[in-house]
Amino acid sequence: MSTTNEHDGVAVDLLAVDLGKTGARGRWRRGEEVREADGPGVVGLAAADGVEQVVGAVRSLTGALGLAGERVDVLAVGLVGYHAASARRDDLAATLLDEVADTVVLTGDVTTTYAGAVGDRPGVVVAAGTGAVALAADGAGRTAVRDGWGFLLGDDGSGYAVGRAGLRAALEHRDGRGGSAALEQAATRRFGDLTGLPSAVHSAEHPSRLLASFARDVAEAARGGDPVAVQIWQEAGETLARTALACRDALDPGLPVCLAGGLVEVGPLLTEPFAAAVGGEVLRAAGTSLDGAETLARQAWAGEPGPVLAGQVSVTRRAARSGRGHDAPSRTGRASGTHRTTPEPADDTLAEVIGALATEGVREDLLDLDERDTAAVLRELWGAEATVAPTLLGVVPAVAAAVDDIAERLRGGGRMFYLGAGTPGRLAFVDASELPPTYGTPADLVRALPAGGVEAMVEAREGAEDDGAAGAAMVREAGVGPQDVVVGISASGRTPYVLEGLAAAAEVGALTVAVSNNEGARASAGVDHAVEIPTGPEVISGSTRLKAGSAQKMLLGALSTAVMVRLGKTHGPFMVDMQASNVKLRDRAVRMVQRVAGCDAEAAAAALEEAGWSTKVAVVQLLGGMPTDQARRALTEGGGSVRGALARADGGRR
């Protein structure tokens, strides 16, 4: 491993942390100076106090490393519970940015194990320690994870599983039900009288740690020739191999396999049955998970994590570096004084990056979703939806700027076009089609240009999203010009139909707006307004009609409504430009005029009849005390706004 970590000739402080359940390790490096320390492990970020646990463990390590009260340039932490508690990552990153480092890299302990074992090469790495999990990654940026379910449901072949099997054999022998005399003796030496062992395990604060601690005794018994202990390790190796093969086959059967983690230290007892079950060469781990954390820290300092592991890593940076006078590389500004970064692909091959997108991520806490009852499934779905509105509130400044520019273009005679494929295209079609009856707009003021045409609204044509030339052609055929607006919507931010359509619009000088659900989206580059709504992984992985779709629907509804407000299509909370085209809407118009003008129903209905059922004209007519023709002129002079018309009518006193 290279120990070079300098920037413009200045030594860079790197702090790597490997945070497991059983223990934690830390390594600080500046140039050739290195310090290492051990500390207590944690249950994980998914625990109720997970953020406090992780921060406490990092504090303990920094103290042991002699760094108490000091800041470092980059901190990389591989931690338990990273995937299961994704909602807590931002809080953890913010705390660590405040206390420890200018750049914080967070990832799962399996990712640091992978990076330490094989670097940024495609492969499958089984991380076997107290728990067990396999991570596969290919050259296209796709990843797959198997097991890692925790000791109650999974962690098959782990130190916990070995320790549990060993203690069962010990207790079985004590009860005269077979088992192993050697393991009974080992358990008695470690735990004393075994009578109270079951209750001690059940009442233990961290039972998985307690059971995993017996794995080393099972190894000693196996080395001493105890057949039960040997069989336990045989089964552990075969079980881990099945996990590896399932992970590998999910992506590419040709990927090399590596067994890594603390459990590998037992040697051939585990590695030989694992290799035999894999049925081929098993890579030797090049380094440890602590080495992997340091590798990710160095990559983050240089720019971004490598493309193979990019989707498994989050990087958060302070808006500006302190202490050494150099700026951190970053791409996308975010709130709270930080910059979040999402890796850009090295080339334009979209297939190589789709799997790494946050919207394509997998929520590891939902691997048993199909086994849960219906009420629990619904709670997960709606709980995820509840995160959409707070996320949208974070992009208000970006959307507000877009709305003001859009309204200016439309006020000057321009039109607005929505570009989208699949769900975004259908949502855009609905939004555009509802504006004329709601706000009295011409049918061509806001139009949707969905991939696959109008027919795609009733019969999905998902392949149409890959036709970039069709997106550009659709924009040209619509006659988009320099006074117009084109809004492209894409969950991934990389849909060819949308990308090339936006590019065609930009070529003619149209105002361009890109809406996506991933940070650092490809669509954000080169547009006038980029709106990135980071909704993250879906309950059903990749099903972006869920959270991402809700965000798109809410964004489009708010954007078009705010534009209508700016164009004077409303008065207060009233849609005074609606088309009263049926009995229900005429009744609504009467009630609206009553409320705004402060008159009775008869007067409101009479004014509406005179105004040809134009709510806006009737309101100005009644409030301004003027005939219908004068009310129409006042509205024209007032830019279509009720307030503007009334101000014109009474010389600006309203």
Steps between C-alpha positions, in 0.01 A plus 500: 500500500630844408558729793506815293238745614604850405318785332705775333798395711305522828463184706138396536351360820308178430307320773365155417260320734383139483201482733361154570282347767782330684757777478622808320833589342632836396797612293625857463748584229683815396764432241725227643378551858248234604319424824255219573269428793224261602173577671162355595253395231141614463165335434475719191340804343164321489478497881269753664803702609706400196630849420615552858663155503700563185604850601603370843711224343673749269568731793651210693729415209611859442588524866699177484679631190596821676266709283253618765379846407680496163344499154608288206456556129316176421323248722380172349284269711387150409221427744241246598144603410594739219241353261231424757496854642539718190276771651759563773800545274453874453483561876809289553691672221405845629619416851830358377552801272446726796731311735759305306559556128452727201398208279306201634472172311237258630441147380418153624759277661460257210607775258819578689568127518450483122726799434769358723478154348484572126512879465275646232500189280188301409447195717317343793621548855353312794556692822495248783537629854249515782244522219517393137414676176608479137543790259537453125592782263558496126666734255169668414459635852229248592507344844326217680490421871406169659435423867607761753156458656621501859525211741124451546436430131835444333876542541533137391854364526609795716693505826165529673368191316815300583490605865132417525551155348791438735305598810204288390734203469636577847154518656383190313789300643423633847140381455606158371363569152821451305697814430868533584688437824787718378267791435326451835838526671592808294169668582541426870849651498369813333161547667515293820201290604290451187173474691432869473650546154172501300346770717826697492499493121135603477549789741831617351501853364676379184438124467659479154831625639482262793441196280758607242764516772479119528603450134870502594436217748323302228808552284732372773281194549504433126877527486510252786311251286148532642275376215200714603707818495656404166151446356384839629780672309434283194137611496598862557730494197238336280232743618716803426576352158127472423459866595792595275367302204149644535650849505725430203226342290279805553746702289753292309592131550852583384585735787792390723420420864689607812445400865598777740434625853612411847366146487750411226774509764402146606664385174442170317218393735286756319681586178536145368131402514414844364731457199376146436138613501572798273656254257778719373778733594433726797678834505721577794402825668762766427421696815264548791183700538706771669715514187178530301381794710833674441471434126156660492629798700782552250262467203261754654784746544612453141149542361252215537481130589587270212219408259459142624408598857356847438142396565592359843667815634376844609734798513416820687723806497512832675424787263858624546807343651646635818857479622701441183371751254392262223154423378336162485395380157121491480228521241162572649425757770264408782363657816651497848839620382589173328552373149372159400664329209385232262760347271486586133570216258827500313315478169151531358399136530185528709483129570821529702356738756130423538560236766698747709218756518334561835157443341616151401626420849378219721369554852673220688250532786223376267649173381214318676227734370310225320482303826340784695126540546305738278468770764876504547553529123262795485673669793834471320354640178331796663784558741729538199254739334506715814863588424414659165356834616795583733737422214308732268519781755876478463482597130268801539768755399581313178134456405411861587771632269372275221138610555588869474691448176225279354231755583703774331527291181130413496403857575694600190309258278704185549377147564610225739569140399549199725736221389478164673499126447302237687358623831638857465348525152160387623511733802598790273213419264250510787638826637494674164149379414352630826622858462248625236185416700655608829659827394340579164827468312516431126549131424840564347644712784626194688544173312646161582734331252509145638736236363302271272235765434150529641449126449753437775255655748276195482747229402848508651785527250795499736757442226418842357705666773824377338424675170691825543454599137121482550525746789688751288260446208198550728637837611568612144161380373326697777664813362676585825662843473704744707195635686387154611576278801585129503484308828660154492401251770700183564534300822851387408598833348656301215207410271619545138158622379509781756871580469495545124168684511645751747810537285286575193304760697820666622629523142212731402530711815198364688503515881590151624411341834613151607319311775656180634503282810875451528770738610766585245258402222621502140192704403610782734800583284454789256140593590376836627340351811585163657264358762632186671261329743703221668224258595742207541428127475140387457316250717493284187849547359500698175122555495522875456126538455492492881693767696666648192167510318331671795778758508462562126122535528530741792776695326307538175179593681677764708708634211206545264279638778764750608541608137124553476510709818777715350294540180202633696286192454405503868374754753604398849419129522234518228540367143325801349589404142341155503259399226151459648410231250257286700242526780752426775747759377230763452389447858865534607531822296195651671636416845842636405362832378284524814802448723738733316253780422302472825162479328206261506450208264253684279737792439787261435299295251379814321855636468622168368221489241596849380867400491432188297585291808849646526565494873783750476296754302205462740723560803657816351158618388354470851801617700573789263138601456542507122324353200619181334685664211695728732587202724641317199711801400627541857608138506685539173676812626573333833678206341212258559517538879192588706712716731673663204166575335355655814815705557474634143133574545534711815834660426713269714311548828419129536 
